[in-house]
Amino acid sequence: MRKTTVLISGASIAGPALAYWLDRYGFTVTVVEKAPALRQGGQAVDFTGHTHMTVLERMGILEDVKARQTGKTDMVIVDEAGNQKALISGDFTGGDIEILRGDLSEVMYERTAGQCEYLFDDTITALSDTADGVHVEFANAPARTFDLVIGADGIHSRVRKLAFGPEEKFVKHQGHYYSIAGASNWEAHPDAPRERAVSYALNTPGRLASLGSSKAGQMYLFASPKLDFDRDDLDAQRRILAEKFAGLGWEVPKMLAELPGLKGFFLDSIAKVTMKDFVKGRVALLGDAGYGNTMAGFGTGLAVVGAYVLAGELAAADGDHTVAFPRYQEMMKRYSKLAGGANAGPFLAPKTALGLRVRNWFLTSWAFDMMMKSTEKSKNDIELKNYPEILAGR
């Protein structure tokens, strides 16, 4: 019997996670990735609670993730003179396990590279969904036909654009931009305890500039209407940051001077993806491509859980997407809505001085503790089927 062929667009986290499960269940998997190789470093991502740990354990990567975890990072909010004004606990931002995005991607890639085909430095240019398969054209590789195509290519998904429509129909700018850059040479407060990392952030109305240990690198966040810039022009993006953070004190001038030499730089909008349906014909969206909400604290967990559910439902349906896709959508629509109201921008960079004072008070209040408990509950509010056990019993 011919194996079901699946093309996955995106080799960050969602794509390799799905590739792992599909290969395990006997599908033939190809992963296409625009970057020339795996992206290293990047921002820290986290997992929290029983649901996330269960999926990582069933994948057999829980111990590897623990071995590469960064540890929690407390963010100390300072004024322009370097005086502490507030503390955002790593218990809130880092979950139970925190790991650099690039390290997590590498762990998952290592589990799949020997069995799955990876096409790096390439991208999908056209899709034609037919009754017999999806005809796919690539920028570099020859055209091919696959039984199914999955878009796991992030909030600016190419697959979503080709199969569902233009980005502006589904992606809403949330009023802030953020930027991450790799390790800085400036070591903040070398006497900080090493078992728990510390980053320091200047927070003024509508702006946050953060710098920490070598693992934390630099982060910028600023309030702004939607900007028009070339996402491939990194120099132009650095100029935007220089303009937005001009005139600030503390370590910001030194940070901006270092910025051109730092690896892993990107600038993007804090945005939310809202779709009535993220499955269509033989095409489905996974993770940020279908239900992204930037910096809401749910993205990585949603991607890994979503990959587990999508692959499990496809395997349970013997590759029949007309059965599996609706089941996947029903489960993940409910679960992804739990992150629907979160917007990190106003929390991290309130637009007014009063907003900053209220946020700083909130961080020490009983209400903040309640929010942390509610967030953890939401991340575990899904009934996971034990697909490996169910399918092994067939």
C-alpha atoms as a printed R data frame, in Angstrom:
    type eleno elety resid chain resno       x      y      z
1   ATOM     1    CA   MET     A     1   0.000  0.000  0.000
2   ATOM     2    CA   ARG     A     2   1.391  3.397 -1.030
3   ATOM     3    CA   LYS     A     3   2.357  5.663  1.848
4   ATOM     4    CA   THR     A     4   0.632  9.032  2.210
5   ATOM     5    CA   THR     A     5   3.027 11.794  1.139
6   ATOM     6    CA   VAL     A     6   3.039 15.012  3.147
7   ATOM     7    CA   LEU     A     7   4.847 18.276  2.444
8   ATOM     8    CA   ILE     A     8   5.469 20.480  5.483
9   ATOM     9    CA   SER     A     9   6.483 24.100  4.965
10  ATOM    10    CA   GLY     A    10   8.680 25.348  7.817
11  ATOM    11    CA   ALA     A    11  11.546 23.770  9.799
12  ATOM    12    CA   SER     A    12  11.476 25.790 12.999
13  ATOM    13    CA   ILE     A    13   9.486 23.928 15.691
14  ATOM    14    CA   ALA     A    14   6.004 23.022 14.459
15  ATOM    15    CA   GLY     A    15   7.332 21.521 11.211
16  ATOM    16    CA   PRO     A    16   9.922 19.106 12.676
17  ATOM    17    CA   ALA     A    17   7.493 18.177 15.493
18  ATOM    18    CA   LEU     A    18   4.879 17.174 12.940
19  ATOM    19    CA   ALA     A    19   7.511 15.428 10.800
20  ATOM    20    CA   TYR     A    20   8.519 13.332 13.808
21  ATOM    21    CA   TRP     A    21   5.011 12.037 14.459
22  ATOM    22    CA   LEU     A    22   4.070 11.518 10.808
23  ATOM    23    CA   ASP     A    23   7.243  9.533 10.152
24  ATOM    24    CA   ARG     A    24   6.580  7.444 13.254
25  ATOM    25    CA   TYR     A    25   3.107  6.621 11.920
26  ATOM    26    CA   GLY     A    26   4.398  5.576  8.492
27  ATOM    27    CA   PHE     A    27   3.859  8.686  6.353
28  ATOM    28    CA   THR     A    28   6.410  9.868  3.785
29  ATOM    29    CA   VAL     A    29   7.487 13.352  4.839
30  ATOM    30    CA   THR     A    30   9.224 16.234  3.075
31  ATOM    31    CA   VAL     A    31  10.015 19.502  4.867
32  ATOM    32    CA   VAL     A    32  10.808 22.674  2.913
33  ATOM    33    CA   GLU     A    33  12.515 25.605  4.637
34  ATOM    34    CA   LYS     A    34  13.299 29.063  3.269
35  ATOM    35    CA   ALA     A    35  16.464 29.485  5.363
36  ATOM    36    CA   PRO     A    36  19.680 27.837  4.108
37  ATOM    37    CA   ALA     A    37  20.034 25.905  7.392
38  ATOM    38    CA   LEU     A    38  18.438 25.572 10.813
39  ATOM    39    CA   ARG     A    39  18.205 28.938 12.537
40  ATOM    40    CA   GLN     A    40  20.371 29.029 15.640
41  ATOM    41    CA   GLY     A    41  19.750 30.870 18.909
42  ATOM    42    CA   GLY     A    42  16.676 33.053 18.864
43  ATOM    43    CA   GLN     A    43  14.381 33.931 21.709
44  ATOM    44    CA   ALA     A    44  13.698 31.655 24.655
45  ATOM    45    CA   VAL     A    45  10.517 29.575 24.437
46  ATOM    46    CA   ASP     A    46   8.903 27.583 27.207
47  ATOM    47    CA   PHE     A    47   6.695 24.672 28.183
48  ATOM    48    CA   THR     A    48   4.390 24.569 31.199
49  ATOM    49    CA   GLY     A    49   2.329 21.906 32.879
50  ATOM    50    CA   HIS     A    50   1.191 18.337 32.399
51  ATOM    51    CA   THR     A    51  -0.044 18.642 28.805
52  ATOM    52    CA   HIS     A    52   3.214 20.025 27.424
53  ATOM    53    CA   MET     A    53   5.353 17.588 29.407
54  ATOM    54    CA   THR     A    54   3.223 14.647 28.274
55  ATOM    55    CA   VAL     A    55   3.731 15.478 24.591
56  ATOM    56    CA   LEU     A    56   7.489 16.014 25.020
57  ATOM    57    CA   GLU     A    57   7.744 12.733 26.930
58  ATOM    58    CA   ARG     A    58   5.789 10.818 24.277
59  ATOM    59    CA   MET     A    59   8.143 12.274 21.658
60  ATOM    60    CA   GLY     A    60  11.086 10.999 23.685
61  ATOM    61    CA   ILE     A    61  12.719 14.438 23.860
62  ATOM    62    CA   LEU     A    62  11.798 15.610 27.365
63  ATOM    63    CA   GLU     A    63  15.201 14.781 28.845
64  ATOM    64    CA   ASP     A    64  17.030 16.388 25.903
65  ATOM    65    CA   VAL     A    65  14.991 19.556 26.312
66  ATOM    66    CA   LYS     A    66  15.729 19.600 30.035
67  ATOM    67    CA   ALA     A    67  19.432 19.151 29.315
68  ATOM    68    CA   ARG     A    68  19.461 22.226 27.070
69  ATOM    69    CA   GLN     A    69  17.155 24.404 29.133
70  ATOM    70    CA   THR     A    70  18.331 27.911 29.876
71  ATOM    71    CA   GLY     A    71  16.867 28.235 33.350
72  ATOM    72    CA   LYS     A    72  14.429 30.951 34.292
73  ATOM    73    CA   THR     A    73  15.296 34.579 33.587
74  ATOM    74    CA   ASP     A    74  14.087 37.348 35.868
75  ATOM    75    CA   MET     A    75  13.685 40.716 34.142
76  ATOM    76    CA   VAL     A    76  14.647 43.680 36.342
77  ATOM    77    CA   ILE     A    77  12.972 46.889 35.167
78  ATOM    78    CA   VAL     A    78  15.213 49.940 35.627
79  ATOM    79    CA   ASP     A    79  15.037 53.678 35.008
80  ATOM    80    CA   GLU     A    80  17.571 55.643 32.931
81  ATOM    81    CA   ALA     A    81  19.875 55.885 35.943
82  ATOM    82    CA   GLY     A    82  19.832 52.107 36.379
83  ATOM    83    CA   ASN     A    83  17.650 52.120 39.500
84  ATOM    84    CA   GLN     A    84  15.336 49.124 39.915
85  ATOM    85    CA   LYS     A    85  11.645 49.965 39.484
86  ATOM    86    CA   ALA     A    86  10.024 46.528 39.147
87  ATOM    87    CA   LEU     A    87  10.692 42.816 38.607
88  ATOM    88    CA   ILE     A    88   9.047 40.468 36.102
89  ATOM    89    CA   SER     A    89   9.656 37.002 37.503
90  ATOM    90    CA   GLY     A    90  11.098 34.232 35.360
91  ATOM    91    CA   ASP     A    91   8.476 31.982 36.934
92  ATOM    92    CA   PHE     A    92   5.943 33.927 34.836
93  ATOM    93    CA   THR     A    93   7.919 34.330 31.606
94  ATOM    94    CA   GLY     A    94   9.831 31.044 31.573
95  ATOM    95    CA   GLY     A    95   7.274 28.361 32.372
96  ATOM    96    CA   ASP     A    96   8.477 25.025 33.766
97  ATOM    97    CA   ILE     A    97  11.162 24.558 31.103
98  ATOM    98    CA   GLU     A    98  12.715 27.362 29.053
99  ATOM    99    CA   ILE     A    99  14.914 26.651 26.021
100 ATOM   100    CA   LEU     A   100  16.274 28.711 23.146
101 ATOM   101    CA   ARG     A   101  14.166 28.338 20.023
102 ATOM   102    CA   GLY     A   102  17.162 27.271 17.953
103 ATOM   103    CA   ASP     A   103  18.134 24.574 20.454
104 ATOM   104    CA   LEU     A   104  14.605 23.151 20.479
105 ATOM   105    CA   SER     A   105  14.505 23.158 16.682
106 ATOM   106    CA   GLU     A   106  17.812 21.266 16.614
107 ATOM   107    CA   VAL     A   107  16.568 18.615 19.050
108 ATOM   108    CA   MET     A   108  13.531 17.945 16.854
109 ATOM   109    CA   TYR     A   109  15.513 18.075 13.615
110 ATOM   110    CA   GLU     A   110  17.949 15.468 14.924
111 ATOM   111    CA   ARG     A   111  15.002 13.098 15.487
112 ATOM   112    CA   THR     A   112  13.794 13.412 11.882
113 ATOM   113    CA   ALA     A   113  16.693 14.251  9.552
114 ATOM   114    CA   GLY     A   114  17.595 10.590  8.951
115 ATOM   115    CA   GLN     A   115  14.085  9.578  7.927
116 ATOM   116    CA   CYS     A   116  12.501 12.716  6.456
117 ATOM   117    CA   GLU     A   117  13.554 14.716  3.408
118 ATOM   118    CA   TYR     A   118  14.575 18.321  4.154
119 ATOM   119    CA   LEU     A   119  14.769 20.949  1.394
120 ATOM   120    CA   PHE     A   120  16.635 23.954  2.775
121 ATOM   121    CA   ASP     A   121  17.086 27.276  0.981
122 ATOM   122    CA   ASP     A   122  13.829 26.777 -0.902
123 ATOM   123    CA   THR     A   123  10.222 27.894 -0.707
124 ATOM   124    CA   ILE     A   124   6.811 27.081 -2.174
125 ATOM   125    CA   THR     A   125   5.811 29.397 -5.020
126 ATOM   126    CA   ALA     A   126   2.494 27.857 -6.086
127 ATOM   127    CA   LEU     A   127  -0.112 25.350 -4.871
128 ATOM   128    CA   SER     A   128  -2.817 23.631 -6.863
129 ATOM   129    CA   ASP     A   129  -5.189 21.553 -4.732
130 ATOM   130    CA   THR     A   130  -6.869 18.838 -6.785
131 ATOM   131    CA   ALA     A   131  -8.950 15.751 -6.107
132 ATOM   132    CA   ASP     A   132  -5.839 13.567 -6.441
133 ATOM   133    CA   GLY     A   133  -3.268 15.651 -4.558
134 ATOM   134    CA   VAL     A   134  -1.626 19.046 -4.216
135 ATOM   135    CA   HIS     A   135   0.625 20.079 -7.086
136 ATOM   136    CA   VAL     A   136   3.448 22.176 -5.622
137 ATOM   137    CA   GLU     A   137   5.940 24.424 -7.361
138 ATOM   138    CA   PHE     A   138   9.159 25.469 -5.639
139 ATOM   139    CA   ALA     A   139  11.580 28.325 -6.141
140 ATOM   140    CA   ASN     A   140  14.467 25.869 -6.705
141 ATOM   141    CA   ALA     A   141  13.389 22.220 -6.560
142 ATOM   142    CA   PRO     A   142  11.373 20.596 -9.382
143 ATOM   143    CA   ALA     A   143   7.580 20.649 -9.057
144 ATOM   144    CA   ARG     A   144   5.998 17.668 -7.290
145 ATOM   145    CA   THR     A   145   2.604 16.409 -6.182
146 ATOM   146    CA   PHE     A   146   1.856 15.500 -2.562
147 ATOM   147    CA   ASP     A   147  -1.189 13.966 -0.932
148 ATOM   148    CA   LEU     A   148  -1.255 16.690  1.744
149 ATOM   149    CA   VAL     A   149   0.426 20.039  2.412
150 ATOM   150    CA   ILE     A   150   0.836 21.514  5.894
151 ATOM   151    CA   GLY     A   151   1.768 25.133  6.499
152 ATOM   152    CA   ALA     A   152   3.961 25.295  9.607
153 ATOM   153    CA   ASP     A   153   5.720 28.404  8.349
154 ATOM   154    CA   GLY     A   154   4.889 30.987 10.978
155 ATOM   155    CA   ILE     A   155   2.741 34.049 11.305
156 ATOM   156    CA   HIS     A   156   3.703 35.249  7.799
157 ATOM   157    CA   SER     A   157   2.852 31.831  6.322
158 ATOM   158    CA   ARG     A   158   3.463 31.363  2.618
159 ATOM   159    CA   VAL     A   159   1.125 28.360  2.535
160 ATOM   160    CA   ARG     A   160  -1.681 30.374  4.128
161 ATOM   161    CA   LYS     A   161  -1.263 33.122  1.537
162 ATOM   162    CA   LEU     A   162  -1.332 30.688 -1.395
163 ATOM   163    CA   ALA     A   163  -4.158 28.447 -0.160
164 ATOM   164    CA   PHE     A   164  -6.361 30.741  1.972
165 ATOM   165    CA   GLY     A   165  -5.756 34.323  0.872
166 ATOM   166    CA   PRO     A   166  -3.648 37.428  1.578
167 ATOM   167    CA   GLU     A   167  -2.123 37.973  5.005
168 ATOM   168    CA   GLU     A   168  -4.160 41.086  5.804
169 ATOM   169    CA   LYS     A   169  -7.334 38.971  5.871
170 ATOM   170    CA   PHE     A   170  -6.102 36.945  8.833
171 ATOM   171    CA   VAL     A   171  -3.256 38.760 10.615
172 ATOM   172    CA   LYS     A   172  -3.986 41.762 12.831
173 ATOM   173    CA   HIS     A   173  -1.276 44.109 14.082
174 ATOM   174    CA   GLN     A   174  -1.565 44.423 17.873
175 ATOM   175    CA   GLY     A   175  -0.009 47.874 18.284
176 ATOM   176    CA   HIS     A   176   3.600 46.958 19.136
177 ATOM   177    CA   TYR     A   177   6.767 45.675 17.459
178 ATOM   178    CA   TYR     A   178   9.512 43.557 18.981
179 ATOM   179    CA   SER     A   179  13.063 42.706 18.028
180 ATOM   180    CA   ILE     A   180  15.487 40.022 19.205
181 ATOM   181    CA   ALA     A   181  19.231 39.989 18.607
182 ATOM   182    CA   GLY     A   182  21.850 37.450 19.639
183 ATOM   183    CA   ALA     A   183  24.312 37.527 22.507
184 ATOM   184    CA   SER     A   184  25.764 40.846 23.592
185 ATOM   185    CA   ASN     A   185  29.306 41.337 24.903
186 ATOM   186    CA   TRP     A   186  28.076 43.492 27.770
187 ATOM   187    CA   GLU     A   187  27.578 41.381 30.898
188 ATOM   188    CA   ALA     A   188  24.973 42.875 33.201
189 ATOM   189    CA   HIS     A   189  25.674 42.684 36.918
190 ATOM   190    CA   PRO     A   190  28.272 39.880 36.994
191 ATOM   191    CA   ASP     A   191  27.484 39.214 40.654
192 ATOM   192    CA   ALA     A   192  23.972 37.964 39.788
193 ATOM   193    CA   PRO     A   193  23.375 34.329 40.881
194 ATOM   194    CA   ARG     A   194  24.179 31.956 38.014
195 ATOM   195    CA   GLU     A   195  21.532 29.353 38.847
196 ATOM   196    CA   ARG     A   196  18.921 31.924 37.825
197 ATOM   197    CA   ALA     A   197  19.661 34.284 34.969
198 ATOM   198    CA   VAL     A   198  18.858 37.985 35.089
199 ATOM   199    CA   SER     A   199  18.111 40.451 32.324
200 ATOM   200    CA   TYR     A   200  17.770 44.201 32.802
201 ATOM   201    CA   ALA     A   201  15.366 46.394 30.889
202 ATOM   202    CA   LEU     A   202  14.904 50.111 30.533
203 ATOM   203    CA   ASN     A   203  11.158 50.738 30.381
204 ATOM   204    CA   THR     A   204   9.832 54.133 29.300
205 ATOM   205    CA   PRO     A   205   6.330 54.878 27.966
206 ATOM   206    CA   GLY     A   206   5.847 52.790 24.838
207 ATOM   207    CA   ARG     A   207   9.411 51.425 24.807
208 ATOM   208    CA   LEU     A   208  11.415 48.594 26.390
209 ATOM   209    CA   ALA     A   209  15.085 47.790 25.768
210 ATOM   210    CA   SER     A   210  16.374 44.669 27.497
211 ATOM   211    CA   LEU     A   211  19.867 43.287 27.911
212 ATOM   212    CA   GLY     A   212  21.020 40.321 29.901
213 ATOM   213    CA   SER     A   213  23.437 37.446 30.106
214 ATOM   214    CA   SER     A   214  25.050 35.919 27.044
215 ATOM   215    CA   LYS     A   215  22.058 33.614 26.571
216 ATOM   216    CA   ALA     A   216  19.523 36.435 26.716
217 ATOM   217    CA   GLY     A   217  21.040 38.869 24.215
218 ATOM   218    CA   GLN     A   218  19.070 41.982 23.362
219 ATOM   219    CA   MET     A   219  15.332 42.541 23.094
220 ATOM   220    CA   TYR     A   220  13.503 45.683 22.034
221 ATOM   221    CA   LEU     A   221   9.792 46.366 22.130
222 ATOM   222    CA   PHE     A   222   7.992 49.556 21.106
223 ATOM   223    CA   ALA     A   223   4.478 50.841 20.480
224 ATOM   224    CA   SER     A   224   3.769 51.844 16.897
225 ATOM   225    CA   PRO     A   225   1.092 51.844 14.222
226 ATOM   226    CA   LYS     A   226   1.676 49.302 11.479
227 ATOM   227    CA   LEU     A   227   4.974 49.937  9.704
228 ATOM   228    CA   ASP     A   228   5.854 49.261  6.077
229 ATOM   229    CA   PHE     A   229   9.308 47.696  5.774
230 ATOM   230    CA   ASP     A   230  11.076 44.952  3.851
231 ATOM   231    CA   ARG     A   231  11.277 41.889  6.111
232 ATOM   232    CA   ASP     A   232  14.469 40.813  4.320
233 ATOM   233    CA   ASP     A   233  16.241 44.180  4.710
234 ATOM   234    CA   LEU     A   234  17.921 43.851  8.112
235 ATOM   235    CA   ASP     A   235  19.820 47.129  7.802
236 ATOM   236    CA   ALA     A   236  16.551 49.013  7.320
237 ATOM   237    CA   GLN     A   237  15.105 47.275 10.365
238 ATOM   238    CA   ARG     A   238  18.126 48.249 12.470
239 ATOM   239    CA   ARG     A   239  17.612 51.855 11.374
240 ATOM   240    CA   ILE     A   240  14.021 51.663 12.593
241 ATOM   241    CA   LEU     A   241  15.241 50.575 16.027
242 ATOM   242    CA   ALA     A   242  17.884 53.301 16.107
243 ATOM   243    CA   GLU     A   243  15.197 55.875 15.368
244 ATOM   244    CA   LYS     A   244  12.663 54.502 17.850
245 ATOM   245    CA   PHE     A   245  15.199 54.282 20.708
246 ATOM   246    CA   ALA     A   246  17.180 57.438 19.986
247 ATOM   247    CA   GLY     A   247  17.732 59.726 22.962
248 ATOM   248    CA   LEU     A   248  17.365 57.086 25.680
249 ATOM   249    CA   GLY     A   249  19.952 56.731 28.403
250 ATOM   250    CA   TRP     A   250  21.137 53.768 30.506
251 ATOM   251    CA   GLU     A   251  22.902 51.188 28.279
252 ATOM   252    CA   VAL     A   252  20.745 51.804 25.194
253 ATOM   253    CA   PRO     A   253  23.347 53.752 23.145
254 ATOM   254    CA   LYS     A   254  25.880 50.941 23.735
255 ATOM   255    CA   MET     A   255  23.272 48.325 22.779
256 ATOM   256    CA   LEU     A   256  22.411 50.080 19.521
257 ATOM   257    CA   ALA     A   257  26.103 50.424 18.660
258 ATOM   258    CA   GLU     A   258  26.544 46.661 19.119
259 ATOM   259    CA   LEU     A   259  23.426 45.751 17.159
260 ATOM   260    CA   PRO     A   260  24.962 45.521 13.623
261 ATOM   261    CA   GLY     A   261  27.392 42.832 14.808
262 ATOM   262    CA   LEU     A   262  24.878 40.589 16.545
263 ATOM   263    CA   LYS     A   263  23.602 37.384 14.949
264 ATOM   264    CA   GLY     A   264  20.021 36.182 14.851
265 ATOM   265    CA   PHE     A   265  18.518 39.650 14.454
266 ATOM   266    CA   PHE     A   266  14.894 40.136 13.464
267 ATOM   267    CA   LEU     A   267  12.154 42.713 13.825
268 ATOM   268    CA   ASP     A   268   8.482 41.863 13.616
269 ATOM   269    CA   SER     A   269   5.030 42.949 14.648
270 ATOM   270    CA   ILE     A   270   3.235 41.611 17.684
271 ATOM   271    CA   ALA     A   271   0.303 40.189 15.774
272 ATOM   272    CA   LYS     A   272  -2.588 37.781 16.061
273 ATOM   273    CA   VAL     A   273  -3.898 35.289 13.500
274 ATOM   274    CA   THR     A   274  -7.669 34.810 13.410
275 ATOM   275    CA   MET     A   275  -9.185 32.295 11.006
276 ATOM   276    CA   LYS     A   276 -12.629 30.765 10.772
277 ATOM   277    CA   ASP     A   277 -11.050 27.655  9.273
278 ATOM   278    CA   PHE     A   278  -7.392 26.679  9.154
279 ATOM   279    CA   VAL     A   279  -8.013 23.546  7.075
280 ATOM   280    CA   LYS     A   280  -9.047 23.639  3.428
281 ATOM   281    CA   GLY     A   281  -9.140 20.711  1.036
282 ATOM   282    CA   ARG     A   282  -5.817 18.922  1.281
283 ATOM   283    CA   VAL     A   283  -4.098 21.833  3.030
284 ATOM   284    CA   ALA     A   284  -3.916 22.529  6.761
285 ATOM   285    CA   LEU     A   285  -2.160 25.137  8.900
286 ATOM   286    CA   LEU     A   286  -0.250 24.349 12.073
287 ATOM   287    CA   GLY     A   287   0.999 26.556 14.902
288 ATOM   288    CA   ASP     A   288   1.486 30.286 14.293
289 ATOM   289    CA   ALA     A   289   0.402 29.946 10.662
290 ATOM   290    CA   GLY     A   290  -3.135 29.033 11.735
291 ATOM   291    CA   TYR     A   291  -3.546 30.370 15.267
292 ATOM   292    CA   GLY     A   292  -0.538 32.521 16.134
293 ATOM   293    CA   ASN     A   293  -0.533 35.195 18.824
294 ATOM   294    CA   THR     A   294   2.958 36.667 19.107
295 ATOM   295    CA   MET     A   295   4.642 36.671 22.531
296 ATOM   296    CA   ALA     A   296   1.449 35.550 24.275
297 ATOM   297    CA   GLY     A   297   3.293 32.716 26.007
298 ATOM   298    CA   PHE     A   298   1.329 29.958 24.262
299 ATOM   299    CA   GLY     A   299   2.912 29.703 20.814
300 ATOM   300    CA   THR     A   300   5.479 26.936 21.232
301 ATOM   301    CA   GLY     A   301   3.185 24.775 23.333
302 ATOM   302    CA   LEU     A   302   0.369 25.244 20.828
303 ATOM   303    CA   ALA     A   303   2.658 24.259 17.974
304 ATOM   304    CA   VAL     A   304   3.931 21.071 19.631
305 ATOM   305    CA   VAL     A   305   0.502 20.017 20.896
306 ATOM   306    CA   GLY     A   306  -1.019 20.856 17.517
307 ATOM   307    CA   ALA     A   307   1.567 18.703 15.722
308 ATOM   308    CA   TYR     A   308   0.797 15.821 18.070
309 ATOM   309    CA   VAL     A   309  -2.963 16.110 17.476
310 ATOM   310    CA   LEU     A   310  -2.755 16.616 13.697
311 ATOM   311    CA   ALA     A   311  -0.459 13.644 13.155
312 ATOM   312    CA   GLY     A   312  -2.457 11.482 15.541
313 ATOM   313    CA   GLU     A   313  -5.747 12.232 13.804
314 ATOM   314    CA   LEU     A   314  -4.245 11.616 10.369
315 ATOM   315    CA   ALA     A   315  -2.851  8.280 11.508
316 ATOM   316    CA   ALA     A   316  -6.133  7.304 13.197
317 ATOM   317    CA   ALA     A   317  -7.959  8.084  9.936
318 ATOM   318    CA   ASP     A   318  -5.442  6.109  7.827
319 ATOM   319    CA   GLY     A   319  -4.393  9.327  6.094
320 ATOM   320    CA   ASP     A   320  -7.927 10.383  5.167
321 ATOM   321    CA   HIS     A   321  -7.749 14.173  5.509
322 ATOM   322    CA   THR     A   322 -11.517 14.548  5.111
323 ATOM   323    CA   VAL     A   323 -11.878 12.811  8.479
324 ATOM   324    CA   ALA     A   324  -8.696 13.937 10.232
325 ATOM   325    CA   PHE     A   325  -8.618 17.646  9.380
326 ATOM   326    CA   PRO     A   326 -12.042 18.496 10.879
327 ATOM   327    CA   ARG     A   327 -11.168 16.610 14.079
328 ATOM   328    CA   TYR     A   328  -7.837 18.426 14.335
329 ATOM   329    CA   GLN     A   329  -9.487 21.798 13.733
330 ATOM   330    CA   GLU     A   330 -12.198 21.198 16.337
331 ATOM   331    CA   MET     A   331  -9.675 20.308 19.040
332 ATOM   332    CA   MET     A   332  -7.150 23.032 18.283
333 ATOM   333    CA   LYS     A   333  -9.711 25.792 17.768
334 ATOM   334    CA   ARG     A   334 -10.862 25.422 21.339
335 ATOM   335    CA   TYR     A   335  -7.364 25.060 22.760
336 ATOM   336    CA   SER     A   336  -5.896 27.975 20.774
337 ATOM   337    CA   LYS     A   337  -8.723 30.298 21.818
338 ATOM   338    CA   LEU     A   338  -7.422 30.103 25.386
339 ATOM   339    CA   ALA     A   339  -4.584 32.393 24.280
340 ATOM   340    CA   GLY     A   340  -6.877 34.636 22.270
341 ATOM   341    CA   GLY     A   341  -7.087 37.601 24.612
342 ATOM   342    CA   ALA     A   342  -3.401 37.924 25.500
343 ATOM   343    CA   ASN     A   343  -1.360 40.853 24.152
344 ATOM   344    CA   ALA     A   344   2.153 41.188 25.533
345 ATOM   345    CA   GLY     A   345   2.793 44.633 24.065
346 ATOM   346    CA   PRO     A   346   0.768 46.797 26.480
347 ATOM   347    CA   PHE     A   347   2.005 44.679 29.396
348 ATOM   348    CA   LEU     A   348   5.710 44.969 28.580
349 ATOM   349    CA   ALA     A   349   5.654 48.500 27.163
350 ATOM   350    CA   PRO     A   350   2.635 50.493 28.403
351 ATOM   351    CA   LYS     A   351   2.194 53.638 26.343
352 ATOM   352    CA   THR     A   352   1.924 56.100 29.259
353 ATOM   353    CA   ALA     A   353   3.779 56.843 32.496
354 ATOM   354    CA   LEU     A   354   0.587 56.051 34.413
355 ATOM   355    CA   GLY     A   355   0.369 52.729 32.605
356 ATOM   356    CA   LEU     A   356   3.918 51.880 33.670
357 ATOM   357    CA   ARG     A   357   3.141 52.653 37.314
358 ATOM   358    CA   VAL     A   358  -0.032 50.559 37.248
359 ATOM   359    CA   ARG     A   359   1.820 47.644 35.590
360 ATOM   360    CA   ASN     A   360   4.605 47.829 38.179
361 ATOM   361    CA   TRP     A   361   2.027 47.741 40.988
362 ATOM   362    CA   PHE     A   362   0.237 44.836 39.332
363 ATOM   363    CA   LEU     A   363   3.431 42.743 39.344
364 ATOM   364    CA   THR     A   364   3.397 42.683 43.157
365 ATOM   365    CA   SER     A   365  -0.357 42.256 43.606
366 ATOM   366    CA   TRP     A   366  -2.604 39.284 44.327
367 ATOM   367    CA   ALA     A   367  -4.130 39.811 40.867
368 ATOM   368    CA   PHE     A   368  -0.814 38.919 39.218
369 ATOM   369    CA   ASP     A   369  -0.683 35.643 41.156
370 ATOM   370    CA   MET     A   370  -4.227 34.880 40.011
371 ATOM   371    CA   MET     A   371  -3.275 35.565 36.388
372 ATOM   372    CA   MET     A   372  -0.297 33.197 36.620
373 ATOM   373    CA   LYS     A   373  -2.526 30.405 37.956
374 ATOM   374    CA   SER     A   374  -5.144 31.037 35.265
375 ATOM   375    CA   THR     A   375  -2.514 30.987 32.508
376 ATOM   376    CA   GLU     A   376  -1.105 27.657 33.687
377 ATOM   377    CA   LYS     A   377  -4.595 26.151 33.825
378 ATOM   378    CA   SER     A   378  -5.318 27.294 30.260
379 ATOM   379    CA   LYS     A   379  -2.169 25.629 28.928
380 ATOM   380    CA   ASN     A   380  -3.397 22.293 30.296
381 ATOM   381    CA   ASP     A   381  -7.061 22.605 29.327
382 ATOM   382    CA   ILE     A   382  -7.180 19.977 26.596
383 ATOM   383    CA   GLU     A   383  -8.036 16.269 26.686
384 ATOM   384    CA   LEU     A   384  -5.152 14.547 24.914
385 ATOM   385    CA   LYS     A   385  -5.706 11.184 23.296
386 ATOM   386    CA   ASN     A   386  -2.857  8.730 23.727
387 ATOM   387    CA   TYR     A   387  -2.383  8.307 19.968
388 ATOM   388    CA   PRO     A   388   0.815  6.183 20.188
389 ATOM   389    CA   GLU     A   389  -0.905  3.693 22.465
390 ATOM   390    CA   ILE     A   390  -4.165  3.689 20.475
391 ATOM   391    CA   LEU     A   391  -2.390  3.180 17.155
392 ATOM   392    CA   ALA     A   392   0.012  0.567 18.512
393 ATOM   393    CA   GLY     A   393  -3.005 -1.524 19.529
394 ATOM   394    CA   ARG     A   394  -4.358 -1.801 15.993
